[in-house]
Amino acid sequence: MKPERLGFWGLMSMGSLGKSSDSGTIVACSPSTRSGISGNEESSRQQVSPMRTVGSRNTSPSGRVGSRNTSPSRKKVVKTKPRGLDEEETVATFGKPAHPDVQMEDSIWAMLPEDLLNEILARVPPFMIFRLRSVCKRWNSILQDSSFLKFHSQVPSHGPCLLTFWKNSQISQCSVFSLPLKSWYKVPFSFLPPWAFWLVGSSGGLVCFSGLDGLTFKTLVCNPLTQEWRALPSMHYNQQRQLIMVVDRSDRSFKVIATSDIYGDRSLPTEVYDSKTDRWSIHQIMPAVNLCSSKMAYCDSRLYLETLSPLGLMMYRLDTGKWEHIPAKFPRSLLDGYLVAGTQKRLFLVGRIGLYSTLQSMRVWELDHAKITWVEISRMPPKYFRALLRLSAERFECFGQDNLICFTSWNQGKGLLYDVDKKVWSWIAGCALQSCNSQVCFYEPRFDASVQ
């Protein structure tokens, strides 16, 4: 039967027959039989099995939507696993069709209006679109269809994901953990040039990298889903700089802010790249300060860095191009601190407290902008802290998005997620499968995010 004669739901079920990642598709990976984020009760008891390509077990959203065979000639009903239900619940609840006498004619669904089809596909999780592209020529060109991209830009976001990037034998590797789908997906990254680059961060569906092409410092921005990328023009002071990228979805543009260089030279002026003008502009030099680290946080059109001398924060206003000092004193006995941007104006500080390893704890503070003080809002439960960091000097990473804070300790092969609004701590399954040299950030998959 030709793809054009298949019904819509039949085509959806064929989406799970996509090609391997070598041909440019995204491969779904399941870390365990019950993949995803384990709850507080199941924290450290969850077993993680090696990452593998999904085969016999249908966990893809396309399978959940379209695995029911409605052809009149075949009345067999394939069991599916709706999102949020365990295997046992799925078999018990969805093992039998609710209305076995209802038939859906292929000839009717084959004539589905173009605008309605685009609206339906726009609601399919982005990672599944790559599988659906192999169904027919019409769906293969879906990513270049302006009508589909318009619908896709108007539907709610798929939700936050974790993107891990590393290089194995000079080959770029990338995996994405979808929090809504609770599954890992391998994303092909062979489309990037063979530079020695590292992950800067992600915003609005775009991912920024910086690195060296020989002796030349380069910055590039890409969309992992569409596999489009472009190198930015050279800065006025083309040295290895600390960068952060911000995307403005309202006018489909992005900016890249370059502060001091990675060796701590404060004499370089701040430079800002604007995709609308395709050039770097020079702004004020950062005042002479002693930075705690190179970690930065961006929220409410402001860039924040921690400083030891003078004690507090340095704030860069993107609208004025000026630096300001905020005298927000750090909590006492703070061993290491990370600035994390929340929604709107919320700014968090995350770090360990305690002079002795047996008395250490991980805490979260929020900046009171009116009083210019840090207010403690949460503490990591001791069982999570001991499992995440077995040694007092063990290195960890921390980053956030949309009031979600992620802790990673790749030496232990663990990732921990904290929801500030719900005050819930939960493990992230499958982190042990990633490389210990992985670079991690939050990522929002979007097809309509353009690098142009």
C-alpha positions as CSV (number, residue, x, y, z in Angstrom):
1,M,0.0,0.0,0.0
2,K,1.4,3.4,-0.9
3,P,1.9,6.0,1.9
4,E,-0.6,8.4,0.2
5,R,-3.4,5.8,0.6
6,L,-2.7,5.2,4.3
7,G,-5.0,6.7,6.9
8,F,-3.7,9.4,9.2
9,W,-3.4,7.2,12.2
10,G,-1.9,4.4,10.1
11,L,0.8,6.9,9.1
12,M,1.4,8.0,12.6
13,S,2.0,4.4,13.6
14,M,4.5,4.0,10.8
15,G,6.5,6.9,12.3
16,S,8.2,4.5,14.7
17,L,9.9,2.8,11.7
18,G,12.3,5.8,11.3
19,K,15.9,5.4,10.3
20,S,18.9,5.3,12.5
21,S,20.7,8.3,13.9
22,D,23.4,7.9,11.3
23,S,21.0,9.1,8.6
24,G,20.1,12.3,10.5
25,T,17.2,11.1,12.6
26,I,16.8,11.2,16.3
27,V,16.9,7.9,18.0
28,A,14.9,7.3,21.2
29,C,16.7,5.7,24.1
30,S,15.3,4.2,27.2
31,P,17.5,4.0,30.3
32,S,15.3,1.5,32.1
33,T,12.0,-0.3,31.9
34,R,10.5,2.5,33.9
35,S,12.5,5.4,32.4
36,G,12.2,8.9,33.6
37,I,12.5,10.9,36.8
38,S,12.0,8.7,39.9
39,G,10.0,10.1,42.7
40,N,11.2,10.9,46.2
41,E,10.2,7.4,47.5
42,E,12.1,5.6,44.7
43,S,15.2,7.8,44.7
44,S,18.2,5.6,45.1
45,R,16.6,2.2,44.5
46,Q,16.0,2.7,40.8
47,Q,18.2,0.5,38.6
48,V,19.5,1.9,35.3
49,S,20.2,-0.3,32.4
50,P,22.4,0.6,29.3
51,M,21.0,3.0,26.8
52,R,19.5,1.3,23.8
53,T,17.5,2.1,20.8
54,V,13.8,1.5,21.3
55,G,12.8,-1.7,19.6
56,S,10.0,-4.0,20.7
57,R,8.6,-1.7,23.4
58,N,6.7,1.1,21.9
59,T,7.5,4.3,24.0
60,S,7.4,6.9,21.3
61,P,4.6,9.5,21.3
62,S,3.8,8.7,17.7
63,G,3.1,5.1,18.9
64,R,0.9,6.3,21.7
65,V,-1.1,8.5,19.4
66,G,-1.3,6.3,16.4
67,S,-0.7,2.7,17.3
68,R,-4.3,1.7,17.1
69,N,-4.9,0.0,13.8
70,T,-8.2,1.1,12.4
71,S,-8.1,-0.5,9.0
72,P,-11.4,-2.5,8.3
73,S,-9.4,-5.5,7.1
74,R,-7.4,-5.8,10.4
75,K,-9.2,-5.5,13.7
76,K,-6.2,-6.2,16.0
77,V,-5.7,-3.6,18.6
78,V,-2.1,-2.8,19.6
79,K,-1.5,-2.1,23.3
80,T,-0.1,1.4,23.9
81,K,1.4,3.1,26.8
82,P,-0.1,6.6,27.4
83,R,2.1,9.2,29.0
84,G,2.3,9.0,32.8
85,L,1.1,5.4,33.2
86,D,3.2,2.4,34.1
87,E,3.3,-0.8,32.1
88,E,1.0,-2.7,34.5
89,E,-1.6,0.1,34.5
90,T,-1.4,0.3,30.7
91,V,-2.2,-3.4,30.2
92,A,-5.0,-3.3,32.7
93,T,-6.7,-0.1,31.5
94,F,-6.0,0.1,27.8
95,G,-5.8,-3.6,26.8
96,K,-9.3,-3.5,25.2
97,P,-10.8,-1.0,22.8
98,A,-13.4,1.2,24.4
99,H,-15.6,1.1,21.2
100,P,-14.7,-2.0,19.2
101,D,-17.6,-1.4,16.7
102,V,-16.2,2.1,15.6
103,Q,-14.3,2.0,12.3
104,M,-12.2,4.8,10.9
105,E,-12.1,4.9,7.1
106,D,-8.7,5.3,5.5
107,S,-10.1,7.1,2.6
108,I,-11.5,9.8,4.9
109,W,-8.3,10.4,6.9
110,A,-6.2,10.4,3.6
111,M,-8.1,13.6,2.6
112,L,-7.4,15.4,5.9
113,P,-7.2,19.2,5.2
114,E,-3.7,20.7,5.1
115,D,-4.2,23.2,7.8
116,L,-5.8,20.6,10.2
117,L,-2.9,18.2,9.5
118,N,-0.3,20.9,10.3
119,E,-2.1,21.8,13.5
120,I,-2.1,18.1,14.6
121,L,1.5,17.6,13.7
122,A,2.5,20.8,15.5
123,R,1.4,19.2,18.7
124,V,3.4,16.0,18.2
125,P,6.5,16.0,20.4
126,P,9.4,17.5,18.4
127,F,11.6,14.4,18.7
128,M,8.9,12.3,17.0
129,I,8.7,14.5,13.9
130,F,12.0,13.0,12.6
131,R,10.4,9.6,12.6
132,L,7.3,10.8,10.9
133,R,9.4,12.3,8.1
134,S,10.1,8.8,6.7
135,V,6.4,8.2,6.1
136,C,6.1,10.0,2.8
137,K,7.5,12.9,0.7
138,R,4.8,15.2,2.0
139,W,5.8,14.7,5.6
140,N,9.5,14.7,4.7
141,S,9.3,18.4,3.7
142,I,7.3,19.4,6.8
143,L,10.2,21.2,8.5
144,Q,10.4,23.6,5.5
145,D,6.7,24.2,5.4
146,S,5.9,27.8,6.6
147,S,2.3,26.8,7.5
148,F,3.6,24.0,9.8
149,L,6.2,26.3,11.4
150,K,3.5,28.9,12.0
151,F,1.3,26.4,13.9
152,H,4.3,25.0,15.7
153,S,5.2,28.5,17.0
154,Q,1.7,29.0,18.4
155,V,1.3,25.7,20.4
156,P,2.6,25.4,24.0
157,S,6.2,24.5,24.4
158,H,7.1,20.8,24.6
159,G,8.7,21.5,28.0
160,P,12.2,21.7,29.3
161,C,14.8,19.1,28.4
162,L,18.4,18.4,29.5
163,L,21.0,18.5,26.7
164,T,24.3,16.8,27.3
165,F,27.2,17.3,24.8
166,W,30.6,15.7,24.7
167,K,33.2,14.5,22.2
168,N,34.2,10.9,21.7
169,S,37.3,10.3,19.5
170,Q,36.8,13.9,18.0
171,I,33.2,13.0,17.1
172,S,30.5,15.2,18.6
173,Q,27.9,13.3,20.7
174,C,24.6,14.7,22.1
175,S,21.8,13.2,24.1
176,V,18.6,15.0,25.2
177,F,16.5,14.0,28.2
178,S,12.8,15.0,27.8
179,L,11.3,15.8,31.1
180,P,7.7,15.6,29.8
181,L,8.3,12.2,28.0
182,K,10.8,11.0,30.7
183,S,13.1,9.5,28.0
184,W,16.5,10.0,26.5
185,Y,17.0,10.7,22.8
186,K,20.2,10.6,20.9
187,V,20.6,13.7,18.6
188,P,23.0,13.5,15.6
189,F,25.6,16.3,15.8
190,S,27.7,15.4,12.8
191,F,26.5,18.5,11.0
192,L,28.8,20.8,13.0
193,P,32.3,21.7,11.8
194,P,35.3,19.8,13.3
195,W,36.4,22.5,15.6
196,A,37.6,22.2,19.1
197,F,34.5,23.8,20.7
198,W,32.6,23.7,23.9
199,L,29.0,24.3,25.0
200,V,28.1,27.8,26.0
201,G,24.4,27.4,26.6
202,S,20.9,27.3,25.1
203,S,18.0,29.6,24.8
204,G,14.7,29.5,22.9
205,G,15.5,26.4,20.9
206,L,19.0,27.5,19.8
207,V,22.3,26.2,21.2
208,C,25.5,28.3,21.3
209,F,29.1,26.9,21.1
210,S,32.5,28.6,21.2
211,G,35.8,27.2,20.3
212,L,39.0,27.3,18.2
213,D,39.4,26.7,14.5
214,G,43.1,26.3,14.6
215,L,44.2,29.5,16.4
216,T,41.1,31.5,15.6
217,F,38.4,31.9,18.2
218,K,35.0,31.0,16.8
219,T,31.4,31.3,18.0
220,L,28.5,29.4,16.4
221,V,24.8,29.0,16.9
222,C,22.7,26.0,15.8
223,N,19.3,24.4,16.0
224,P,19.8,20.7,16.8
225,L,16.4,19.7,15.4
226,T,16.7,21.4,12.0
227,Q,20.5,20.9,12.0
228,E,21.0,24.5,10.8
229,W,24.0,26.4,12.0
230,R,26.1,29.4,11.3
231,A,29.4,30.9,12.6
232,L,29.2,34.4,14.0
233,P,31.5,37.1,12.7
234,S,34.7,37.8,14.6
235,M,34.6,40.1,17.6
236,H,36.5,43.3,17.7
237,Y,38.8,41.8,20.4
238,N,38.8,38.2,19.2
239,Q,40.0,36.3,22.2
240,Q,38.5,33.4,24.1
241,R,35.7,35.1,26.0
242,Q,33.0,34.2,28.5
243,L,29.7,34.1,26.6
244,I,26.0,33.8,27.2
245,M,23.2,33.7,24.6
246,V,19.7,35.0,24.9
247,V,16.8,34.6,22.4
248,D,13.9,37.0,21.8
249,R,11.1,34.9,20.3
250,S,8.9,37.9,19.8
251,D,11.1,39.3,17.0
252,R,12.9,36.0,16.1
253,S,16.3,37.3,17.0
254,F,19.1,36.5,19.5
255,K,22.0,38.2,21.2
256,V,25.3,36.9,22.5
257,I,27.1,38.8,25.3
258,A,30.9,38.5,25.7
259,T,32.4,39.6,29.0
260,S,36.0,39.1,30.2
261,D,38.2,36.5,28.6
262,I,38.6,33.1,30.1
263,Y,42.0,34.0,31.6
264,G,40.5,36.8,33.7
265,D,41.6,39.8,31.7
266,R,39.2,42.6,32.8
267,S,40.6,45.1,30.3
268,L,38.5,43.9,27.4
269,P,35.3,45.8,26.7
270,T,32.0,44.0,26.8
271,E,30.8,43.1,23.4
272,V,27.2,42.2,22.3
273,Y,26.3,40.4,19.1
274,D,22.8,41.2,17.6
275,S,21.5,38.7,15.0
276,K,19.3,41.5,13.4
277,T,22.4,43.5,12.5
278,D,24.8,40.6,12.2
279,R,27.6,42.4,14.0
280,W,29.3,42.9,17.4
281,S,28.9,46.2,19.3
282,I,31.4,47.5,21.9
283,H,30.1,48.5,25.4
284,Q,31.5,49.4,28.8
285,I,34.5,47.6,30.2
286,M,33.6,45.6,33.3
287,P,34.9,47.4,36.4
288,A,37.9,46.0,38.2
289,V,36.5,43.2,40.4
290,N,37.6,39.8,41.7
291,L,35.1,37.3,40.3
292,C,34.2,34.2,42.2
293,S,33.8,32.2,39.0
294,S,33.0,32.5,35.4
295,K,29.4,31.3,36.0
296,M,26.8,33.8,34.9
297,A,23.0,34.0,35.1
298,Y,20.7,36.0,32.8
299,C,17.2,37.1,33.8
300,D,15.0,40.1,33.3
301,S,17.4,41.6,30.7
302,R,20.2,41.6,33.2
303,L,23.4,39.6,33.4
304,Y,24.7,38.7,36.9
305,L,28.1,37.5,38.1
306,E,29.5,36.8,41.6
307,T,32.3,39.0,43.0
308,L,34.5,38.6,46.0
309,S,36.0,42.1,45.9
310,P,33.9,44.1,46.2
311,L,31.6,41.4,47.8
312,G,28.3,40.9,46.0
313,L,27.2,40.9,42.4
314,M,28.1,42.6,39.2
315,M,25.0,43.3,37.1
316,Y,25.1,44.2,33.4
317,R,22.0,45.9,31.9
318,L,21.5,44.8,28.3
319,D,19.3,47.9,27.6
320,T,21.8,50.5,28.7
321,G,25.1,48.5,28.2
322,K,26.3,49.5,31.7
323,W,27.7,47.6,34.6
324,E,26.5,48.1,38.2
325,H,27.6,46.6,41.6
326,I,25.0,45.1,43.9
327,P,26.2,44.7,47.5
328,A,24.4,41.5,48.2
329,K,26.5,39.7,50.8
330,F,26.8,35.9,50.5
331,P,25.7,33.5,53.3
332,R,28.3,32.7,55.8
333,S,30.4,29.5,55.3
334,L,29.4,29.3,51.7
335,L,31.9,26.9,50.1
336,D,30.8,27.2,46.4
337,G,28.0,29.1,44.8
338,Y,26.1,29.0,41.5
339,L,23.9,31.8,40.3
340,V,20.7,30.4,38.7
341,A,18.1,32.4,36.7
342,G,14.5,31.8,37.4
343,T,11.3,33.1,35.8
344,Q,10.8,36.8,35.5
345,K,13.0,38.6,38.0
346,R,13.8,35.6,40.3
347,L,17.5,35.0,40.9
348,F,18.7,32.0,42.9
349,L,22.0,31.2,44.6
350,V,22.8,27.5,45.1
351,G,25.8,26.2,47.1
352,R,27.2,24.1,50.0
353,I,27.3,25.4,53.5
354,G,29.6,24.0,56.3
355,L,33.2,23.9,57.3
356,Y,33.3,20.1,57.9
357,S,32.3,17.4,55.5
358,T,30.0,15.7,58.0
359,L,28.0,18.9,58.6
360,Q,27.8,20.1,55.0
361,S,24.4,20.8,53.3
362,M,23.2,22.1,50.0
363,R,20.9,25.1,50.1
364,V,19.0,27.4,47.8
365,W,18.6,31.1,48.4
366,E,16.6,33.8,46.5
367,L,17.7,37.4,46.1
368,D,15.4,39.9,47.7
369,H,15.8,42.8,45.3
370,A,14.3,45.3,47.7
371,K,16.4,44.5,50.7
372,I,19.4,43.3,48.6
373,T,19.8,40.2,50.7
374,W,19.8,36.4,50.1
375,V,16.8,34.6,51.6
376,E,17.0,30.8,52.1
377,I,14.1,29.0,50.5
378,S,15.1,25.4,50.5
379,R,17.6,22.7,51.7
380,M,18.5,19.5,49.9
381,P,17.4,16.5,52.0
382,P,20.4,14.7,53.5
383,K,19.8,11.4,51.7
384,Y,20.0,13.2,48.3
385,F,23.1,15.2,49.3
386,R,25.0,12.1,50.5
387,A,24.0,10.2,47.3
388,L,24.9,13.1,45.0
389,L,28.2,14.1,46.6
390,R,30.0,11.3,48.5
391,L,33.1,13.4,49.1
392,S,33.2,16.9,50.5
393,A,35.4,18.2,47.8
394,E,33.6,16.5,44.9
395,R,32.8,18.7,41.9
396,F,29.2,19.3,40.9
397,E,27.5,21.5,38.3
398,C,24.3,23.5,38.8
399,F,22.1,25.3,36.3
400,G,18.4,26.2,36.0
401,Q,15.5,27.2,33.8
402,D,11.9,28.1,34.5
403,N,12.3,27.7,38.3
404,L,13.8,24.3,37.8
405,I,17.3,23.7,39.2
406,C,19.4,20.7,38.1
407,F,22.4,19.3,40.0
408,T,24.8,17.0,38.2
409,S,27.6,14.9,39.5
410,W,29.0,13.0,36.6
411,N,31.7,11.3,38.6
412,Q,28.8,9.6,40.5
413,G,26.8,9.4,37.3
414,K,23.8,11.1,38.9
415,G,21.5,14.0,38.1
416,L,19.1,15.6,40.6
417,L,16.2,18.0,39.7
418,Y,14.6,20.4,42.1
419,D,11.3,22.1,41.3
420,V,11.3,25.5,43.2
421,D,7.5,26.0,42.8
422,K,6.5,22.5,43.8
423,K,9.4,22.0,46.3
424,V,10.0,18.5,44.9
425,W,13.3,16.7,44.6
426,S,13.7,13.9,42.1
427,W,16.4,11.8,40.4
428,I,17.0,11.9,36.7
429,A,17.3,8.4,35.3
430,G,20.1,7.5,32.8
431,C,22.7,10.0,33.8
432,A,25.2,7.3,34.5
433,L,25.1,6.5,30.7
434,Q,26.5,9.9,29.8
435,S,30.2,10.7,29.5
436,C,31.9,12.1,32.6
437,N,33.2,14.9,30.4
438,S,29.7,15.9,29.4
439,Q,28.7,19.6,29.2
440,V,25.1,20.1,30.3
441,C,22.4,22.7,29.9
442,F,18.6,23.1,29.8
443,Y,17.2,23.0,26.3
444,E,13.8,23.8,24.8
445,P,13.3,21.9,21.4
446,R,11.7,24.1,18.8
447,F,11.6,23.8,15.0
448,D,10.7,27.5,14.5
449,A,13.9,28.7,16.1
450,S,16.1,30.1,13.3
451,V,19.8,30.9,13.3
452,Q,19.3,33.5,10.5
